[in-house]
């Protein structure tokens, strides 16, 4: 959260160097948390996170909502 606060502060002050550094910190934190970077699980299931719902096996379920 500190890195995100740093992004907000850099944007507020229009400090490009601080913004770049803060965004680097945010990315590093997300990689450390497993939100970005290499896939760490090995369940062999397809990843549909970057697909439209209508193009996945969940299309019928989603349309029924």
PDBQT receptor file of N, H, CA, C and O in Angstrom, charges set to zero:
ATOM      1  N   UNK A   1       0.827  -1.197   0.000  1.00  0.00    +0.000 N 
ATOM      2  CA  UNK A   1       0.000   0.000   0.000  1.00  0.00    +0.000 C 
ATOM      3  C   UNK A   1       0.865   1.253   0.000  1.00  0.00    +0.000 C 
ATOM      4  O   UNK A   1       0.469   2.285  -0.541  1.00  0.00    +0.000 OA
ATOM      5  N   UNK A   2       2.035   1.165   0.600  1.00  0.00    +0.000 N 
ATOM      6  H   UNK A   2       2.357   0.326   1.039  1.00  0.00    +0.000 HD
ATOM      7  CA  UNK A   2       2.920   2.331   0.599  1.00  0.00    +0.000 C 
ATOM      8  C   UNK A   2       3.308   2.706  -0.828  1.00  0.00    +0.000 C 
ATOM      9  O   UNK A   2       3.373   3.890  -1.161  1.00  0.00    +0.000 OA
ATOM     10  N   UNK A   3       3.565   1.718  -1.665  1.00  0.00    +0.000 N 
ATOM     11  H   UNK A   3       3.513   0.757  -1.395  1.00  0.00    +0.000 HD
ATOM     12  CA  UNK A   3       3.936   1.997  -3.057  1.00  0.00    +0.000 C 
ATOM     13  C   UNK A   3       2.775   2.667  -3.792  1.00  0.00    +0.000 C 
ATOM     14  O   UNK A   3       2.989   3.583  -4.587  1.00  0.00    +0.000 OA
ATOM     15  N   UNK A   4       1.563   2.218  -3.531  1.00  0.00    +0.000 N 
ATOM     16  H   UNK A   4       1.389   1.475  -2.885  1.00  0.00    +0.000 HD
ATOM     17  CA  UNK A   4       0.398   2.838  -4.175  1.00  0.00    +0.000 C 
ATOM     18  C   UNK A   4       0.209   4.276  -3.699  1.00  0.00    +0.000 C 
ATOM     19  O   UNK A   4      -0.157   5.155  -4.479  1.00  0.00    +0.000 OA
ATOM     20  N   UNK A   5       0.457   4.501  -2.433  1.00  0.00    +0.000 N 
ATOM     21  H   UNK A   5       0.755   3.787  -1.800  1.00  0.00    +0.000 HD
ATOM     22  CA  UNK A   5       0.379   5.882  -1.920  1.00  0.00    +0.000 C 
ATOM     23  C   UNK A   5       1.450   6.755  -2.563  1.00  0.00    +0.000 C 
ATOM     24  O   UNK A   5       1.227   7.938  -2.823  1.00  0.00    +0.000 OA
ATOM     25  N   UNK A   6       2.604   6.168  -2.814  1.00  0.00    +0.000 N 
ATOM     26  H   UNK A   6       2.785   5.207  -2.603  1.00  0.00    +0.000 HD
ATOM     27  CA  UNK A   6       3.673   6.906  -3.481  1.00  0.00    +0.000 C 
ATOM     28  C   UNK A   6       3.287   7.278  -4.904  1.00  0.00    +0.000 C 
ATOM     29  O   UNK A   6       3.628   8.364  -5.374  1.00  0.00    +0.000 OA
ATOM     30  N   UNK A   7       2.583   6.396  -5.591  1.00  0.00    +0.000 N 
ATOM     31  H   UNK A   7       2.306   5.514  -5.210  1.00  0.00    +0.000 HD
ATOM     32  CA  UNK A   7       2.093   6.711  -6.937  1.00  0.00    +0.000 C 
ATOM     33  C   UNK A   7       1.142   7.897  -6.870  1.00  0.00    +0.000 C 
ATOM     34  O   UNK A   7       1.253   8.837  -7.658  1.00  0.00    +0.000 OA
ATOM     35  N   UNK A   8       0.218   7.851  -5.937  1.00  0.00    +0.000 N 
ATOM     36  H   UNK A   8       0.128   7.088  -5.297  1.00  0.00    +0.000 HD
ATOM     37  CA  UNK A   8      -0.755   8.941  -5.798  1.00  0.00    +0.000 C 
ATOM     38  C   UNK A   8      -0.055  10.265  -5.512  1.00  0.00    +0.000 C 
ATOM     39  O   UNK A   8      -0.399  11.297  -6.088  1.00  0.00    +0.000 OA
ATOM     40  N   UNK A   9       0.920  10.227  -4.628  1.00  0.00    +0.000 N 
ATOM     41  H   UNK A   9       1.200   9.389  -4.160  1.00  0.00    +0.000 HD
ATOM     42  CA  UNK A   9       1.636  11.448  -4.267  1.00  0.00    +0.000 C 
ATOM     43  C   UNK A   9       2.435  11.983  -5.457  1.00  0.00    +0.000 C 
ATOM     44  O   UNK A   9       2.456  13.190  -5.696  1.00  0.00    +0.000 OA
ATOM     45  N   UNK A  10       3.086  11.101  -6.197  1.00  0.00    +0.000 N 
ATOM     46  H   UNK A  10       3.069  10.120  -6.003  1.00  0.00    +0.000 HD
ATOM     47  CA  UNK A  10       3.865  11.520  -7.362  1.00  0.00    +0.000 C 
ATOM     48  C   UNK A  10       2.959  12.118  -8.433  1.00  0.00    +0.000 C 
ATOM     49  O   UNK A  10       3.325  13.100  -9.078  1.00  0.00    +0.000 OA
ATOM     50  N   UNK A  11       1.790  11.537  -8.622  1.00  0.00    +0.000 N 
ATOM     51  H   UNK A  11       1.493  10.739  -8.097  1.00  0.00    +0.000 HD
ATOM     52  CA  UNK A  11       0.835  12.089  -9.582  1.00  0.00    +0.000 C 
ATOM     53  C   UNK A  11       0.373  13.477  -9.141  1.00  0.00    +0.000 C 
ATOM     54  O   UNK A  11       0.261  14.395  -9.953  1.00  0.00    +0.000 OA
ATOM     55  N   UNK A  12       0.113  13.608  -7.869  1.00  0.00    +0.000 N 
ATOM     56  H   UNK A  12       0.204  12.862  -7.210  1.00  0.00    +0.000 HD
ATOM     57  CA  UNK A  12      -0.339  14.886  -7.329  1.00  0.00    +0.000 C 
ATOM     58  C   UNK A  12       0.708  15.985  -7.535  1.00  0.00    +0.000 C 
ATOM     59  O   UNK A  12       0.374  17.122  -7.869  1.00  0.00    +0.000 OA
ATOM     60  N   UNK A  13       1.968  15.630  -7.332  1.00  0.00    +0.000 N 
ATOM     61  H   UNK A  13       2.239  14.707  -7.060  1.00  0.00    +0.000 HD
ATOM     62  CA  UNK A  13       3.052  16.604  -7.450  1.00  0.00    +0.000 C 
ATOM     63  C   UNK A  13       3.630  16.684  -8.870  1.00  0.00    +0.000 C 
ATOM     64  O   UNK A  13       4.533  17.475  -9.146  1.00  0.00    +0.000 OA
ATOM     65  N   UNK A  14       3.085  15.843  -9.764  1.00  0.00    +0.000 N 
ATOM     66  H   UNK A  14       2.352  15.201  -9.540  1.00  0.00    +0.000 HD
ATOM     67  CA  UNK A  14       3.560  15.805 -11.165  1.00  0.00    +0.000 C 
ATOM     68  C   UNK A  14       5.070  15.558 -11.244  1.00  0.00    +0.000 C 
ATOM     69  O   UNK A  14       5.781  16.202 -12.017  1.00  0.00    +0.000 OA
ATOM     70  N   UNK A  15       5.531  14.628 -10.440  1.00  0.00    +0.000 N 
ATOM     71  H   UNK A  15       4.953  14.105  -9.813  1.00  0.00    +0.000 HD
ATOM     72  CA  UNK A  15       6.950  14.271 -10.373  1.00  0.00    +0.000 C 
ATOM     73  C   UNK A  15       7.170  12.970 -11.148  1.00  0.00    +0.000 C 
ATOM     74  O   UNK A  15       6.911  11.883 -10.632  1.00  0.00    +0.000 OA
ATOM     75  N   UNK A  16       7.642  13.085 -12.376  1.00  0.00    +0.000 N 
ATOM     76  H   UNK A  16       7.853  13.968 -12.795  1.00  0.00    +0.000 HD
ATOM     77  CA  UNK A  16       7.796  11.923 -13.254  1.00  0.00    +0.000 C 
ATOM     78  C   UNK A  16       8.797  10.900 -12.718  1.00  0.00    +0.000 C 
ATOM     79  O   UNK A  16       8.560   9.695 -12.812  1.00  0.00    +0.000 OA
ATOM     80  N   UNK A  17       9.901  11.367 -12.163  1.00  0.00    +0.000 N 
ATOM     81  H   UNK A  17      10.093  12.345 -12.087  1.00  0.00    +0.000 HD
ATOM     82  CA  UNK A  17      10.906  10.436 -11.639  1.00  0.00    +0.000 C 
ATOM     83  C   UNK A  17      10.350   9.646 -10.455  1.00  0.00    +0.000 C 
ATOM     84  O   UNK A  17      10.549   8.435 -10.360  1.00  0.00    +0.000 OA
ATOM     85  N   UNK A  18       9.663  10.328  -9.568  1.00  0.00    +0.000 N 
ATOM     86  H   UNK A  18       9.501  11.311  -9.644  1.00  0.00    +0.000 HD
ATOM     87  CA  UNK A  18       9.067   9.649  -8.408  1.00  0.00    +0.000 C 
ATOM     88  C   UNK A  18       7.956   8.701  -8.854  1.00  0.00    +0.000 C 
ATOM     89  O   UNK A  18       7.778   7.627  -8.279  1.00  0.00    +0.000 OA
ATOM     90  N   UNK A  19       7.215   9.104  -9.876  1.00  0.00    +0.000 N 
ATOM     91  H   UNK A  19       7.360   9.977 -10.343  1.00  0.00    +0.000 HD
ATOM     92  CA  UNK A  19       6.140   8.251 -10.394  1.00  0.00    +0.000 C 
ATOM     93  C   UNK A  19       6.711   6.963 -10.969  1.00  0.00    +0.000 C 
ATOM     94  O   UNK A  19       6.185   5.881 -10.709  1.00  0.00    +0.000 OA
ATOM     95  N   UNK A  20       7.767   7.068 -11.737  1.00  0.00    +0.000 N 
ATOM     96  H   UNK A  20       8.195   7.947 -11.949  1.00  0.00    +0.000 HD
ATOM     97  CA  UNK A  20       8.394   5.876 -12.316  1.00  0.00    +0.000 C 
ATOM     98  C   UNK A  20       8.895   4.947 -11.217  1.00  0.00    +0.000 C 
ATOM     99  O   UNK A  20       8.698   3.734 -11.289  1.00  0.00    +0.000 OA
ATOM    100  N   UNK A  21       9.534   5.508 -10.210  1.00  0.00    +0.000 N 
ATOM    101  H   UNK A  21       9.694   6.493 -10.151  1.00  0.00    +0.000 HD
ATOM    102  CA  UNK A  21      10.045   4.695  -9.102  1.00  0.00    +0.000 C 
ATOM    103  C   UNK A  21       8.905   4.034  -8.328  1.00  0.00    +0.000 C 
ATOM    104  O   UNK A  21       8.996   2.863  -7.957  1.00  0.00    +0.000 OA
ATOM    105  N   UNK A  22       7.836   4.786  -8.089  1.00  0.00    +0.000 N 
ATOM    106  H   UNK A  22       7.762   5.737  -8.391  1.00  0.00    +0.000 HD
ATOM    107  CA  UNK A  22       6.701   4.242  -7.337  1.00  0.00    +0.000 C 
ATOM    108  C   UNK A  22       6.013   3.130  -8.115  1.00  0.00    +0.000 C 
ATOM    109  O   UNK A  22       5.625   2.114  -7.539  1.00  0.00    +0.000 OA
ATOM    110  N   UNK A  23       5.862   3.317  -9.417  1.00  0.00    +0.000 N 
ATOM    111  H   UNK A  23       6.178   4.142  -9.886  1.00  0.00    +0.000 HD
ATOM    112  CA  UNK A  23       5.235   2.264 -10.239  1.00  0.00    +0.000 C 
ATOM    113  C   UNK A  23       6.102   1.021 -10.283  1.00  0.00    +0.000 C 
ATOM    114  O   UNK A  23       5.583  -0.094 -10.334  1.00  0.00    +0.000 OA
ATOM    115  N   UNK A  24       7.405   1.195 -10.264  1.00  0.00    +0.000 N 
ATOM    116  H   UNK A  24       7.826   2.101 -10.223  1.00  0.00    +0.000 HD
ATOM    117  CA  UNK A  24       8.312   0.051 -10.191  1.00  0.00    +0.000 C 
ATOM    118  C   UNK A  24       8.105  -0.700  -8.870  1.00  0.00    +0.000 C 
ATOM    119  O   UNK A  24       8.103  -1.930  -8.847  1.00  0.00    +0.000 OA
ATOM    120  N   UNK A  25       7.934   0.036  -7.784  1.00  0.00    +0.000 N 
ATOM    121  H   UNK A  25       7.936   1.036  -7.803  1.00  0.00    +0.000 HD
ATOM    122  CA  UNK A  25       7.687  -0.578  -6.470  1.00  0.00    +0.000 C 
ATOM    123  C   UNK A  25       6.357  -1.339  -6.468  1.00  0.00    +0.000 C 
ATOM    124  O   UNK A  25       6.267  -2.436  -5.917  1.00  0.00    +0.000 OA
ATOM    125  N   UNK A  26       5.331  -0.757  -7.083  1.00  0.00    +0.000 N 
ATOM    126  H   UNK A  26       5.404   0.135  -7.531  1.00  0.00    +0.000 HD
ATOM    127  CA  UNK A  26       4.027  -1.429  -7.148  1.00  0.00    +0.000 C 
ATOM    128  C   UNK A  26       4.170  -2.737  -7.915  1.00  0.00    +0.000 C 
ATOM    129  O   UNK A  26       3.666  -3.772  -7.480  1.00  0.00    +0.000 OA
ATOM    130  N   UNK A  27       4.855  -2.694  -9.056  1.00  0.00    +0.000 N 
ATOM    131  H   UNK A  27       5.265  -1.853  -9.409  1.00  0.00    +0.000 HD
ATOM    132  CA  UNK A  27       5.040  -3.904  -9.850  1.00  0.00    +0.000 C 
ATOM    133  C   UNK A  27       5.807  -4.959  -9.058  1.00  0.00    +0.000 C 
ATOM    134  O   UNK A  27       5.438  -6.133  -9.071  1.00  0.00    +0.000 OA
ATOM    135  N   UNK A  28       6.862  -4.554  -8.375  1.00  0.00    +0.000 N 
ATOM    136  H   UNK A  28       7.162  -3.600  -8.364  1.00  0.00    +0.000 HD
ATOM    137  CA  UNK A  28       7.647  -5.504  -7.581  1.00  0.00    +0.000 C 
ATOM    138  C   UNK A  28       6.787  -6.149  -6.493  1.00  0.00    +0.000 C 
ATOM    139  O   UNK A  28       6.908  -7.346  -6.234  1.00  0.00    +0.000 OA
ATOM    140  N   UNK A  29       5.933  -5.371  -5.867  1.00  0.00    +0.000 N 
ATOM    141  H   UNK A  29       5.834  -4.399  -6.077  1.00  0.00    +0.000 HD
ATOM    142  CA  UNK A  29       5.047  -5.912  -4.831  1.00  0.00    +0.000 C 
ATOM    143  C   UNK A  29       4.065  -6.908  -5.430  1.00  0.00    +0.000 C 
ATOM    144  O   UNK A  29       3.816  -7.963  -4.846  1.00  0.00    +0.000 OA
ATOM    145  N   UNK A  30       3.506  -6.582  -6.593  1.00  0.00    +0.000 N 
ATOM    146  H   UNK A  30       3.708  -5.726  -7.067  1.00  0.00    +0.000 HD
ATOM    147  CA  UNK A  30       2.542  -7.488  -7.222  1.00  0.00    +0.000 C 
ATOM    148  C   UNK A  30       3.197  -8.787  -7.658  1.00  0.00    +0.000 C 
ATOM    149  O   UNK A  30       2.596  -9.855  -7.544  1.00  0.00    +0.000 OA
ATOM    150  N   UNK A  31       4.422  -8.705  -8.155  1.00  0.00    +0.000 N 
ATOM    151  H   UNK A  31       4.910  -7.838  -8.248  1.00  0.00    +0.000 HD
ATOM    152  CA  UNK A  31       5.154  -9.925  -8.516  1.00  0.00    +0.000 C 
ATOM    153  C   UNK A  31       5.399 -10.767  -7.265  1.00  0.00    +0.000 C 
ATOM    154  O   UNK A  31       5.219 -11.984  -7.286  1.00  0.00    +0.000 OA
ATOM    155  N   UNK A  32       5.807 -10.120  -6.186  1.00  0.00    +0.000 N 
ATOM    156  H   UNK A  32       5.954  -9.131  -6.169  1.00  0.00    +0.000 HD
ATOM    157  CA  UNK A  32       6.068 -10.843  -4.936  1.00  0.00    +0.000 C 
ATOM    158  C   UNK A  32       4.814 -11.511  -4.388  1.00  0.00    +0.000 C 
ATOM    159  O   UNK A  32       4.894 -12.569  -3.764  1.00  0.00    +0.000 OA
ATOM    160  N   UNK A  33       3.656 -10.894  -4.619  1.00  0.00    +0.000 N 
ATOM    161  H   UNK A  33       3.592 -10.035  -5.125  1.00  0.00    +0.000 HD
ATOM    162  CA  UNK A  33       2.393 -11.463  -4.149  1.00  0.00    +0.000 C 
ATOM    163  C   UNK A  33       1.819 -12.512  -5.097  1.00  0.00    +0.000 C 
ATOM    164  O   UNK A  33       0.819 -13.156  -4.780  1.00  0.00    +0.000 OA
ATOM    165  N   UNK A  34       2.444 -12.685  -6.253  1.00  0.00    +0.000 N 
ATOM    166  H   UNK A  34       3.256 -12.162  -6.512  1.00  0.00    +0.000 HD
ATOM    167  CA  UNK A  34       1.965 -13.669  -7.218  1.00  0.00    +0.000 C 
ATOM    168  C   UNK A  34       0.904 -13.139  -8.162  1.00  0.00    +0.000 C 
ATOM    169  O   UNK A  34       0.313 -13.913  -8.915  1.00  0.00    +0.000 OA
ATOM    170  N   UNK A  35       0.647 -11.838  -8.141  1.00  0.00    +0.000 N 
ATOM    171  H   UNK A  35       1.127 -11.209  -7.529  1.00  0.00    +0.000 HD
ATOM    172  CA  UNK A  35      -0.363 -11.257  -9.023  1.00  0.00    +0.000 C 
ATOM    173  C   UNK A  35       0.173 -11.046 -10.434  1.00  0.00    +0.000 C 
ATOM    174  O   UNK A  35      -0.601 -10.976 -11.389  1.00  0.00    +0.000 OA
ATOM    175  N   UNK A  36       1.465 -10.947 -10.568  1.00  0.00    +0.000 N 
ATOM    176  H   UNK A  36       2.094 -11.003  -9.792  1.00  0.00    +0.000 HD
ATOM    177  CA  UNK A  36       2.108 -10.777 -11.867  1.00  0.00    +0.000 C 
ATOM    178  C   UNK A  36       3.318 -11.681 -11.910  1.00  0.00    +0.000 C 
ATOM    179  O   UNK A  36       3.771 -12.200 -10.890  1.00  0.00    +0.000 OA
ATOM    180  N   UNK A  37       3.832 -11.859 -13.117  1.00  0.00    +0.000 N 
ATOM    181  H   UNK A  37       3.464 -11.438 -13.946  1.00  0.00    +0.000 HD
ATOM    182  CA  UNK A  37       5.025 -12.678 -13.277  1.00  0.00    +0.000 C 
ATOM    183  C   UNK A  37       4.667 -14.074 -13.740  1.00  0.00    +0.000 C 
ATOM    184  O   UNK A  37       3.560 -14.331 -14.213  1.00  0.00    +0.000 OA
ATOM    185  N   UNK A  38       5.603 -14.945 -13.596  1.00  0.00    +0.000 N 
ATOM    186  H   UNK A  38       6.502 -14.736 -13.211  1.00  0.00    +0.000 HD
ATOM    187  CA  UNK A  38       5.415 -16.326 -14.059  1.00  0.00    +0.000 C 
ATOM    188  C   UNK A  38       4.318 -17.030 -13.272  1.00  0.00    +0.000 C 
ATOM    189  O   UNK A  38       4.125 -16.776 -12.083  1.00  0.00    +0.000 OA
ATOM    190  N   UNK A  39       3.609 -17.913 -13.950  1.00  0.00    +0.000 N 
ATOM    191  H   UNK A  39       3.766 -18.120 -14.916  1.00  0.00    +0.000 HD
ATOM    192  CA  UNK A  39       2.560 -18.708 -13.306  1.00  0.00    +0.000 C 
ATOM    193  C   UNK A  39       3.211 -19.629 -12.283  1.00  0.00    +0.000 C 
ATOM    194  O   UNK A  39       4.194 -20.303 -12.588  1.00  0.00    +0.000 OA
ATOM    195  N   UNK A  40       2.670 -19.659 -11.081  1.00  0.00    +0.000 N 
ATOM    196  H   UNK A  40       1.872 -19.111 -10.833  1.00  0.00    +0.000 HD
ATOM    197  CA  UNK A  40       3.269 -20.441 -10.014  1.00  0.00    +0.000 C 
ATOM    198  C   UNK A  40       2.490 -21.720  -9.713  1.00  0.00    +0.000 C 
ATOM    199  O   UNK A  40       2.941 -22.544  -8.918  1.00  0.00    +0.000 OA
ATOM    200  N   UNK A  41       1.319 -21.895 -10.346  1.00  0.00    +0.000 N 
ATOM    201  H   UNK A  41       0.953 -21.226 -10.992  1.00  0.00    +0.000 HD
ATOM    202  CA  UNK A  41       0.546 -23.098 -10.085  1.00  0.00    +0.000 C 
ATOM    203  C   UNK A  41       0.719 -24.072 -11.245  1.00  0.00    +0.000 C 
ATOM    204  O   UNK A  41       1.108 -23.683 -12.346  1.00  0.00    +0.000 OA
ATOM    205  N   UNK A  42       0.427 -25.328 -10.986  1.00  0.00    +0.000 N 
ATOM    206  H   UNK A  42       0.111 -25.644 -10.091  1.00  0.00    +0.000 HD
ATOM    207  CA  UNK A  42       0.626 -26.373 -11.990  1.00  0.00    +0.000 C 
ATOM    208  C   UNK A  42      -0.575 -27.291 -12.061  1.00  0.00    +0.000 C 
ATOM    209  O   UNK A  42      -0.414 -28.512 -12.078  1.00  0.00    +0.000 OA
ATOM    210  N   UNK A  43      -1.781 -26.731 -12.103  1.00  0.00    +0.000 N 
ATOM    211  H   UNK A  43      -1.911 -25.740 -12.090  1.00  0.00    +0.000 HD
ATOM    212  CA  UNK A  43      -2.971 -27.580 -12.144  1.00  0.00    +0.000 C 
ATOM    213  C   UNK A  43      -3.372 -27.976 -13.563  1.00  0.00    +0.000 C 
ATOM    214  O   UNK A  43      -4.319 -28.743 -13.739  1.00  0.00    +0.000 OA
ATOM    215  N   UNK A  44      -2.672 -27.468 -14.575  1.00  0.00    +0.000 N 
ATOM    216  H   UNK A  44      -1.903 -26.845 -14.431  1.00  0.00    +0.000 HD
ATOM    217  CA  UNK A  44      -2.874 -27.820 -15.982  1.00  0.00    +0.000 C 
ATOM    218  C   UNK A  44      -4.235 -27.417 -16.534  1.00  0.00    +0.000 C 
ATOM    219  O   UNK A  44      -4.641 -27.906 -17.589  1.00  0.00    +0.000 OA
ATOM    220  N   UNK A  45      -4.949 -26.528 -15.836  1.00  0.00    +0.000 N 
ATOM    221  H   UNK A  45      -4.619 -26.131 -14.980  1.00  0.00    +0.000 HD
ATOM    222  CA  UNK A  45      -6.221 -26.048 -16.369  1.00  0.00    +0.000 C 
ATOM    223  C   UNK A  45      -5.983 -24.810 -17.225  1.00  0.00    +0.000 C 
ATOM    224  O   UNK A  45      -5.053 -24.045 -16.966  1.00  0.00    +0.000 OA
ATOM    225  N   UNK A  46      -6.826 -24.605 -18.256  1.00  0.00    +0.000 N 
ATOM    226  H   UNK A  46      -7.581 -25.226 -18.466  1.00  0.00    +0.000 HD
ATOM    227  CA  UNK A  46      -6.652 -23.434 -19.103  1.00  0.00    +0.000 C 
ATOM    228  C   UNK A  46      -6.939 -22.137 -18.346  1.00  0.00    +0.000 C 
ATOM    229  O   UNK A  46      -7.752 -22.106 -17.422  1.00  0.00    +0.000 OA
ATOM    230  N   UNK A  47      -6.266 -21.088 -18.753  1.00  0.00    +0.000 N 
ATOM    231  H   UNK A  47      -5.606 -21.114 -19.504  1.00  0.00    +0.000 HD
ATOM    232  CA  UNK A  47      -6.450 -19.773 -18.136  1.00  0.00    +0.000 C 
ATOM    233  C   UNK A  47      -7.367 -18.938 -19.029  1.00  0.00    +0.000 C 
ATOM    234  O   UNK A  47      -7.001 -18.599 -20.154  1.00  0.00    +0.000 OA
ATOM    235  N   UNK A  48      -8.552 -18.610 -18.528  1.00  0.00    +0.000 N 
ATOM    236  H   UNK A  48      -8.849 -18.886 -17.614  1.00  0.00    +0.000 HD
ATOM    237  CA  UNK A  48      -9.519 -17.833 -19.300  1.00  0.00    +0.000 C 
ATOM    238  C   UNK A  48      -9.573 -16.379 -18.858  1.00  0.00    +0.000 C 
ATOM    239  O   UNK A  48     -10.500 -15.660 -19.230  1.00  0.00    +0.000 OA
ATOM    240  N   UNK A  49      -8.607 -15.936 -18.078  1.00  0.00    +0.000 N 
ATOM    241  H   UNK A  49      -7.854 -16.520 -17.776  1.00  0.00    +0.000 HD
ATOM    242  CA  UNK A  49      -8.677 -14.591 -17.512  1.00  0.00    +0.000 C 
ATOM    243  C   UNK A  49      -8.587 -13.491 -18.557  1.00  0.00    +0.000 C 
ATOM    244  O   UNK A  49      -9.019 -12.371 -18.282  1.00  0.00    +0.000 OA
ATOM    245  N   UNK A  50      -8.055 -13.749 -19.725  1.00  0.00    +0.000 N 
ATOM    246  H   UNK A  50      -7.704 -14.658 -19.948  1.00  0.00    +0.000 HD
ATOM    247  CA  UNK A  50      -7.945 -12.733 -20.762  1.00  0.00    +0.000 C 
ATOM    248  C   UNK A  50      -8.882 -13.030 -21.933  1.00  0.00    +0.000 C 
ATOM    249  O   UNK A  50      -8.620 -12.611 -23.061  1.00  0.00    +0.000 OA
ATOM    250  N   UNK A  51      -9.954 -13.741 -21.672  1.00  0.00    +0.000 N 
ATOM    251  H   UNK A  51     -10.167 -14.081 -20.756  1.00  0.00    +0.000 HD
ATOM    252  CA  UNK A  51     -10.929 -14.096 -22.702  1.00  0.00    +0.000 C 
ATOM    253  C   UNK A  51     -12.280 -13.489 -22.393  1.00  0.00    +0.000 C 
ATOM    254  O   UNK A  51     -12.639 -13.300 -21.230  1.00  0.00    +0.000 OA
ATOM    255  N   UNK A  52     -13.017 -13.188 -23.429  1.00  0.00    +0.000 N 
ATOM    256  H   UNK A  52     -12.725 -13.342 -24.373  1.00  0.00    +0.000 HD
ATOM    257  CA  UNK A  52     -14.400 -12.776 -23.229  1.00  0.00    +0.000 C 
ATOM    258  C   UNK A  52     -15.179 -13.970 -22.688  1.00  0.00    +0.000 C 
ATOM    259  O   UNK A  52     -14.931 -15.106 -23.093  1.00  0.00    +0.000 OA
ATOM    260  N   UNK A  53     -16.099 -13.728 -21.794  1.00  0.00    +0.000 N 
ATOM    261  H   UNK A  53     -16.300 -12.806 -21.464  1.00  0.00    +0.000 HD
ATOM    262  CA  UNK A  53     -16.865 -14.827 -21.200  1.00  0.00    +0.000 C 
ATOM    263  C   UNK A  53     -17.561 -15.650 -22.277  1.00  0.00    +0.000 C 
ATOM    264  O   UNK A  53     -17.638 -16.874 -22.167  1.00  0.00    +0.000 OA
ATOM    265  N   UNK A  54     -18.066 -14.994 -23.316  1.00  0.00    +0.000 N 
ATOM    266  H   UNK A  54     -18.003 -14.000 -23.406  1.00  0.00    +0.000 HD
ATOM    267  CA  UNK A  54     -18.793 -15.724 -24.373  1.00  0.00    +0.000 C 
ATOM    268  C   UNK A  54     -17.899 -16.712 -25.115  1.00  0.00    +0.000 C 
ATOM    269  O   UNK A  54     -18.403 -17.595 -25.809  1.00  0.00    +0.000 OA
ATOM    270  N   UNK A  55     -16.580 -16.578 -24.980  1.00  0.00    +0.000 N 
ATOM    271  H   UNK A  55     -16.171 -15.860 -24.416  1.00  0.00    +0.000 HD
ATOM    272  CA  UNK A  55     -15.639 -17.477 -25.642  1.00  0.00    +0.000 C 
ATOM    273  C   UNK A  55     -15.034 -18.501 -24.692  1.00  0.00    +0.000 C 
ATOM    274  O   UNK A  55     -13.982 -19.073 -24.977  1.00  0.00    +0.000 OA
ATOM    275  N   UNK A  56     -15.692 -18.729 -23.574  1.00  0.00    +0.000 N 
ATOM    276  H   UNK A  56     -16.547 -18.264 -23.343  1.00  0.00    +0.000 HD
ATOM    277  CA  UNK A  56     -15.192 -19.687 -22.587  1.00  0.00    +0.000 C 
ATOM    278  C   UNK A  56     -16.268 -20.718 -22.272  1.00  0.00    +0.000 C 
ATOM    279  O   UNK A  56     -17.418 -20.554 -22.678  1.00  0.00    +0.000 OA
ATOM    280  N   UNK A  57     -15.916 -21.758 -21.566  1.00  0.00    +0.000 N 
ATOM    281  H   UNK A  57     -14.981 -21.892 -21.236  1.00  0.00    +0.000 HD
ATOM    282  CA  UNK A  57     -16.911 -22.748 -21.145  1.00  0.00    +0.000 C 
ATOM    283  C   UNK A  57     -17.953 -22.179 -20.179  1.00  0.00    +0.000 C 
ATOM    284  O   UNK A  57     -18.954 -22.837 -19.897  1.00  0.00    +0.000 OA
ATOM    285  N   UNK A  58     -17.732 -20.982 -19.679  1.00  0.00    +0.000 N 
ATOM    286  H   UNK A  58     -16.918 -20.448 -19.909  1.00  0.00    +0.000 HD
ATOM    287  CA  UNK A  58     -18.653 -20.367 -18.727  1.00  0.00    +0.000 C 
ATOM    288  C   UNK A  58     -19.733 -19.522 -19.411  1.00  0.00    +0.000 C 
ATOM    289  O   UNK A  58     -20.509 -18.860 -18.722  1.00  0.00    +0.000 OA
ATOM    290  N   UNK A  59     -19.801 -19.527 -20.720  1.00  0.00    +0.000 N 
ATOM    291  H   UNK A  59     -19.171 -20.065 -21.280  1.00  0.00    +0.000 HD
ATOM    292  CA  UNK A  59     -20.722 -18.669 -21.474  1.00  0.00    +0.000 C 
ATOM    293  C   UNK A  59     -22.178 -18.918 -21.082  1.00  0.00    +0.000 C 
ATOM    294  O   UNK A  59     -22.912 -17.966 -20.814  1.00  0.00    +0.000 OA
ATOM    295  N   UNK A  60     -22.602 -20.168 -21.045  1.00  0.00    +0.000 N 
ATOM    296  H   UNK A  60     -22.006 -20.941 -21.262  1.00  0.00    +0.000 HD
ATOM    297  CA  UNK A  60     -24.005 -20.462 -20.701  1.00  0.00    +0.000 C 
ATOM    298  C   UNK A  60     -24.344 -20.028 -19.286  1.00  0.00    +0.000 C 
ATOM    299  O   UNK A  60     -25.403 -19.449 -19.044  1.00  0.00    +0.000 OA
ATOM    300  N   UNK A  61     -23.450 -20.307 -18.358  1.00  0.00    +0.000 N 
ATOM    301  H   UNK A  61     -22.589 -20.778 -18.555  1.00  0.00    +0.000 HD
ATOM    302  CA  UNK A  61     -23.684 -19.903 -16.973  1.00  0.00    +0.000 C 
ATOM    303  C   UNK A  61     -23.796 -18.389 -16.886  1.00  0.00    +0.000 C 
ATOM    304  O   UNK A  61     -24.702 -17.874 -16.231  1.00  0.00    +0.000 OA
ATOM    305  N   UNK A  62     -22.903 -17.680 -17.526  1.00  0.00    +0.000 N 
ATOM    306  H   UNK A  62     -22.166 -18.098 -18.058  1.00  0.00    +0.000 HD
ATOM    307  CA  UNK A  62     -22.909 -16.210 -17.445  1.00  0.00    +0.000 C 
ATOM    308  C   UNK A  62     -24.168 -15.631 -18.065  1.00  0.00    +0.000 C 
ATOM    309  O   UNK A  62     -24.749 -14.696 -17.514  1.00  0.00    +0.000 OA
ATOM    310  N   UNK A  63     -24.599 -16.162 -19.189  1.00  0.00    +0.000 N 
ATOM    311  H   UNK A  63     -24.127 -16.922 -19.636  1.00  0.00    +0.000 HD
ATOM    312  CA  UNK A  63     -25.807 -15.632 -19.838  1.00  0.00    +0.000 C 
ATOM    313  C   UNK A  63     -27.064 -15.900 -19.010  1.00  0.00    +0.000 C 
ATOM    314  O   UNK A  63     -28.080 -15.231 -19.201  1.00  0.00    +0.000 OA
ATOM    315  N   UNK A  64     -27.009 -16.860 -18.103  1.00  0.00    +0.000 N 
ATOM    316  H   UNK A  64     -26.184 -17.404 -17.948  1.00  0.00    +0.000 HD
ATOM    317  CA  UNK A  64     -28.176 -17.168 -17.276  1.00  0.00    +0.000 C 
ATOM    318  C   UNK A  64     -28.310 -16.244 -16.062  1.00  0.00    +0.000 C 
ATOM    319  O   UNK A  64     -29.331 -16.273 -15.374  1.00  0.00    +0.000 OA
ATOM    320  N   UNK A  65     -27.307 -15.442 -15.801  1.00  0.00    +0.000 N 
ATOM    321  H   UNK A  65     -26.478 -15.419 -16.359  1.00  0.00    +0.000 HD
ATOM    322  CA  UNK A  65     -27.358 -14.569 -14.631  1.00  0.00    +0.000 C 
ATOM    323  C   UNK A  65     -28.348 -13.426 -14.815  1.00  0.00    +0.000 C 
ATOM    324  O   UNK A  65     -28.510 -12.599 -13.917  1.00  0.00    +0.000 OA
TER     325      UNK A  65
